[in-house]
Amino acid sequence: MPANKLHNEYAARFGSVYAETPKAVFAAIAYSMCFMVSEEDSRRALARFAEEWQCLHDNGIVPQKPLKGIADA
């Protein structure tokens, strides 16, 4: 059974901001950070985003698998 999305480590750290922030905002911030880490290479940023998502899935942190072809978008 999946954990309630408002009762996880991320929600605990963000407090009430977590529930009030649209997931599109979190996605945009995540991509932006991947873009910076990838030295401003947009293709590498998408690949890094997908790698991180896969890592979270592999470790049971998120139940959703990364979308196929995300790094090719």
Protein Blocks (a to p, Z undefined) as FASTA:
>chain_A
ZZdfklcfklmmnmmmlmmpcfklmmmmmmmmmmmmnoopaklmmmmmmmmmmmmmmnom
ambdcdehklmZZ
